[in-house]
Amino acid sequence: MKAAILTAPNAMSLEEAAAPVPMAGDVVLRVRAATICGTDIRILRGRKTAGVRYPSILGHEFAGEIVETGGHADLTPGDRVALCPAIACGHCDRCKRGQENLCTAGANIGYEVDGAFAELIRIPERAARAGNIRHLPDHMSFAEAALVEPLACVLNGQNRVSLGLGETVVVLGAGPIGLLHVAMARLRGATRIISTDPNHHRRAMAQALGADLALDATLPDLVERVRAETGGRGADVVICAIGLPALARQATDFAAHGGRVSLFAGFSKGETAEMDVNAIHYNEITVTGAFGLSRNDYDRAFELIASGRLDVRPLITHSFALDDALTAFDTAESGTAIKVAIVND
């Protein structure tokens, strides 16, 4: 089969690879769509190394068709399915506390298990047995299904800051994740949503997806503008959707008294940020991280997209064949696209 093989940081090539050999209970999918995540780019560039193997195949946002069922009675060859790529162990302390996304004894497809930038992918038996596989309704495209995973991560992040009705929200960054945060905040009943980004095309997309205002992130008086737009009080919730340490300080500057800040985006190991600890203390600002997703997050995100409550189709701006996977990565990294899909027809 063809696959985009990562052999070292900054070294990926399209190669012929051995087709996956399933063990008892494993499922094999023919990948029909896999979208490129910012984390995939960070791995390619060597900015994220945890759980990464060389050589390996990346890709954790995907959907496809069943090729081998692994003996699972609810699966049939040709079934259209999507999959939660996080495989929790189910018995560690974190899993028992309902924190599957923090499980360190499990595995993740696209990291410890070869991912979806290939023609075929093996789904471990324990993922199939745990209910990670979801059947697609006829009207749901493979590319839409691939975006269930990032939406599930967004749900986890917004739950961590209890984003709710009537709140003012600032989202820093209008890349794919920032745009999903905007759309999800609107769906959850936020009444004032402000997006910031230096790219005017992405700012326009943010407003199309529900932002009331999209500000140029390079404005020298950005904090004052946000304060003015919120009646001087700041935002109830601030979401840092770009992994730039400098934005952590900016996020607390935007927050209202009693506000909540989500450092949602992934940062590179060893990076540090300056934060206004005085404001955090006296203004009682809550600062939290958000990492990954659980099966529950995935199921809820799946239903939001499958039901049509949240339309992710505008986010998919570019599609490439697997033969052009390297060009797809270049496009995703260039900032000229929103979400890039690699499709296998």
N, C-alpha and C positions, 0 to 999 in steps of 0.2 A: 504494500500500500504506500501511498505518498504521505509524507508528514513533514512538518516544519520542525526540525531538530535543533534544540539549543545545546551547544557543546561547551560553551564558556560565555562569560559576560561579553556582550557585543558580538557574539558569534552564533548566528542562526542560519540554517540553510534548508532548502527544500530537498528532501532525499527520499529514496526508496527505503522503506523500513519493513521489518517483519510484521505481518498482521498479528494482532493480539491473540494469544493462546489462552482461552478461558479455562479456569479450573472449575471444579464442581460448584454449581450454583451461580457462577459468574454470568453476566449478561453482556452481549456485544451489540453496540449500536453502530449504524452507519450515520456519521455526523452530517447533518444537513445545513446547519448554521451554527457558527461560533463567533461571538463578538469579542473584540479586543478591549481588555480592561486596562486602566492606568497602571494597575499592579503588574500586569504582563510586561508593560514597557519598563517599569522599574526593575523587574527581574532581568529582562534583556540587557539593560544598561548596568547591571551589577549593583544597583542601589537597594535591592532586597535579596537576601540570600537564605533566610530561614526557610527550611523545608525544601529548598531547591536542589535538584540533583543534576549532574552532568554526565552523560547526555540525558536529556529528557524532552518531553513534549508539553508545552504550556497549553492553557485554554480551559477555563472553568465556567464560562457562560455559554451554554450550548443546548441544542436539541437535535433529535434525529429519529431514525427508524430502527426498530428492533430487527437484528439479524439472527442472533441466537438468544433463546429465552432463558437458558440456565435451568430449565425445568420448572420455572415459576408459572403456576396455573393461570395467573392473571395477565400473562404476557403472551403475545402471538407475533410471529414474524410479520413485519410490515407495520406494526403498531407505531403511531406517531407519539413520541414521548419527550418530556423534558426531565431534568434531574437536578436535585439539590446536591451540589458537589461536596458539601461538608459531611464527612462520615464520622459521627461521634462514637465514642466507645460505649456509651450508655451506662457505665457503672462507676466512673471516677467521681470524686467529690463534686466537681463542677457540673457534670451531667446530672447528678442527683439533685443539685440545687436549681436545675433548669437553665444552666448556662452552657448548653452544648457548644456554643460558638467559642468558648474558652477551653474546650477539651484539648489536652495535650497528648492524650493517648490514642486519639483517632487518626484520621488521615484526610487529606483533601485532594480531590481530583484536580489536576493541573499543577500540583506540587509534589506530594509524596507518591501520587499515582499519576501515570501519564495522562495528559489532557486531550483536548478536542481539536487542536490544530492539525488534524489528520483525517484520513478517510474513515477510519474505524477507531472505536474506543472501547476499552474493556471496563465494565462497571463491576466492582467487587461484589461478591455474593452478599456480604453484610449490608451493603447499601440497598440492594434490592429487597432484602428481607426486612430492613428497617422502614421501608416505605418511602425511600428517597425518590422513586420514579413516579412521575405523574403523566397520565394520558392527556393528550391535547384534544380539545374539541375541534371539530372540523374547520371552524372559522378562524382558528388561531394559527398564525404562521410560525414556522420554525424560528425566524428571526425575532418575532415578538416573544416567543417562549424563551429564547436565550437571555432576554432582558429581565426575566423573573428574578434571577440571582442578584443583580445589582439593586433592583427594587427591594428585595428582601433585606439586603444590608442597610438600605435607607430606612426601612421600617424599624429595624433594630436600633439604629441611631436616634430616630425620632422618639421611639419609646423610652430611650435612656434619658431624654430631657423632658419627657411627658408633654410633648407638643400637643396643644389642644385648641378648643374653640375660642375664638375671639382674640387670639394672641397676635402680637407683632413679631415677625420673624425676619432676620437678616441672614442671607445665604451668601457666603464669600466664595465666589467661583461659579461660573456657569458652564463648566464642562459637563459631560454626561451625568456625573453624580450630582453636581450642583443643580442641574435642571430637574433631575428626578426628585431632589429635595423640594424644589419649588412646587412641582406638580403635586407631590404628596402633601405638602403643607397646605396647599389650597384645598385638597380633598378632605383634610382633617379639620377644616374650619378656621384656619388662620384668616384674620380680617385685613392684615396689612403685611405684604411680603415685599422685601427689598432685596434685589440681587445685585452683586457687584462683580465686575469682570472687565479686564482691559480690552477685550475683543467685542467690537460693536455688533457683529453677527450673532455672537452668543448672547449678548444682552437683548437683542431683538427676540431670540428664541426664548429666553427667560420670560419675557413679557407675553409671548404667545402661549406659554405654558402656565401662566397664572401670576407672574410677578406684577405687582402694582407699579413698581418703579425699578429700573435697571440703571445703576450708576457706574460710570467709568472708574475702575479700581485705582487708576493712577491720579485721580484728582487730589491735589494737595490738601484740600479741606474736606476730605471724605467723611471723617468722623463728625465734623460739624454739620455736614449735609444730612447725614443719617439722624443726628440729634434733632435737627430742624424738622425733618420729615416725620418724626415720632413725637412731636410736641415737646421736645426737650428731654424726654425721659429715657430714650434708648429702647432697645428691643427686649422683649420677654425671652426670646430664644435666638441665639446666634450660632450658626452652623459653619464650621470651617471645612469647606469641601475641596480645598487644595492643600497639598502637603508642603506648605511653605512655613517654616517656623515663625517668620516675622508676622504672619497673620494671627498667630496665637495671641500676641499682645493686642493687635487691632481688634480681635474678637471681644476681649474683655472691655475695651474702650467703647464698643458699641452697646454693651449690655446695660439694661436698666437695673436699678436697685432690685435685688431679688431675682435677677435674670439667670438664665442657664446657658452655658456655652458648651457646645459639642466639638471636640477636636476629632472630627470624623475621618478626615483624610489620613492616609498612611504617610508616615514620615520615615526618613532613612535612619538606620541604626546610628546612634551616636549624636544625632542632631539635638540641639538644645534651643530653648526659646526664652526670651525675656518676657516676663508677665508682671503686671502691676499688682503685686500681692497686697498692697495697701487697699486698692479698690476691691479686690476679691474679698478681703476681710471686712471692711467697713460697709460695703454695699451688699454683702452676703450673696456674692455671685457663686453659683455652682459651676464647676468645670469638670467635664467628664469625657472619657474616651468612648469610642464605639468601634468594635471590631467584628467583622464577619456576620454570620447569620446562623439561625437554628432552623430545624425542619419546620417549626411552627411559623417562623417568619416567612420561609419559602412558600408554605401552603397559603398563607394569607396574601402574599404578593401574587401568587399564581391566580387566585380567585379575582383579585382586582383587575388583572390584565385580561383574563379569560372572560370576565363578565362585561368588559368594556367600560368599567368605571374609571380606568386610567388608560389612556391611549398612548402607548410608547412608540407608535410608528413614526412620528415626526423626528424622533431622535436618531433613527438609522439613516444617515445621510450618504453613506458610501458602502458599496458591496464589491467584493473581489472573489474570484475563484481561488481555490487552494493553491493553484499554480502560481498565483500572484501574491502569496502570503507576505513576502518581504515588502512588497509595495504597499500592502495593506497596513503593515506596521509603520512604515515611513509616513503614510497618510495620517494614521492615528496620532503619531508623535508630532506631526507638523502643526497641529492646532487648526488646520483648515477644515476638519471634519468634526462632527459631534460623536456619533457612534459608528464604528466601522465593523462590518460583518464579513466573515469569510464563509462563503456558501459552497456547498457541493450539490450540484443538480443531478 
